[in-house]
Amino acid sequence: MKKLMLNTVLSFRLATKNILSAGLRTWLNIGVLSFAFVMILFFNGLMDGWEKQAMHDSTDWEYGNGQFLHPDYDLEDPFTIRDGHGVFEKDENLTPILLHQGNIYPQGRMLPVLIKGIDIDQKTLSLPTDLLQNSTAEIPAMLGSYMAKTANLKVGDQVLLRWKDKNGAFDARNITVVGVFDTNVPSVDIGQIWIPIETLWDMTGSTDHATILVANEQYQGENNTSWIHKSKEELLSDITALIETKKGGGAFMYVFLMTIALIAIFDSQVFSVFKRQKEIGTYIALGFTKKRVTFLFTLEGTMYAVLATIVGGIYSFPLFRYLESNGIPIPSSEMSYEMGIAISERMYPDISNELFFSSMLTVILLSVVVSYLPVRKISHMNPVDALKGKKL
């Protein structure tokens, strides 16, 4: 056991001396491999940060701690909005939202909208319902910034709203825009207007009805209702699936970079075997077994990866800390609405310890495999021919 440890330590010392004596070739390999390592960290960290941010924003603005849906309402089917509502059991930890379809007519144009009535006293979601609470308008309404831009409306504007009541009769009245809010979540903004739920009850005749009940952190009665319960994890599953798809699509980039870096290591190992045959023969003449020489050369290739992860960690640490604090600006704020997923104006990478060490382990293991493949030929070498420098 002691002899094995001494041989291992000696191999490490020899491998370190050999790769450092290679000069520029060593640092080129380390540079390319460290760049690939940092790019893997950056891309995966950016996706993880985006996922965390999108889930946080969607929870705060739309999903809360889960939702209860009326049995006749289907999130994927807009045709169920008309009949997908009913009387609900009032609970201080549940925020009722009633959905209704309508049209607005700004500047003579017609825009279909989804009217959302919400409890103006709610504290579950980040929607600024206090704007509705403090208004003296007959029908106060608030819009997201994207919807306000689409309809060309601003605070104080009035616009005609037309809808059908519960009996199917058309009605129309002016609503007053009392607030415009900024959000990263397009599903609470695009094509929607928000009004007090009591006002929507009066307009439609559907008193005490709701389509969705949003639970807060204190709600514990998920089994005490006949409505369909959707956990926060279920509601966020589409976001997770989309970001995982983006990760898979972007994997081509760092696979390409890793391939270039590993080819450089492979080339160095092939060069070592063919150009250092006399050195290999000398090692064997000094008592090294062929397995030990193979281990030594494999160790040299592996140490490229170890040094690359160390070097990459050193120069990327301040960069990632800066990006985690200041974020990466997104060129277009409309990207969120085009993709239908929450994207902030700044994206903050999330480089976790798990991501760092898993990426480092991946790079090192791949380097071990690539380093070993060329040096297998050493086990078939004739020591005498190696000392003479004969070509394999």
Secondary structure, 3 states (H helix, E strand, C coil): CHHHHHHHHHHHHHHHHHHHHCCHHHHHHHHHHHHHHHHHHHHHHHHHHHHHHHHHHHHHHHHCCCEEECCCCECCEHHHCCCCCEECCCCCCEEEEEEEEEEECHHHCCEEEEEEEECCCCCCCCCCCHHHHCCCCCCEEEEEHHHHHHHCCCCCCEEEEEEECCCCCEEEEEEEEEEEECCCCHHHCCCEEEEEHHHHHHHHCCCCEECEEEECCCCCCCCCCCCEEECHHHHHHHHHHHHHHHHHHHHHHHHHHHHHHHHHHHHHHHHHHHHCHHHHHHHHHCCCCHHHHHHHHHHHHHHHHHHHHHHHHHHHHHHHHHHHHHCEECCCCCHHHHHCCCCCCEECCCCCHHHHHHHHHHHHHHHHHHHHHHHHHHHHCCHHHHHHCCCC
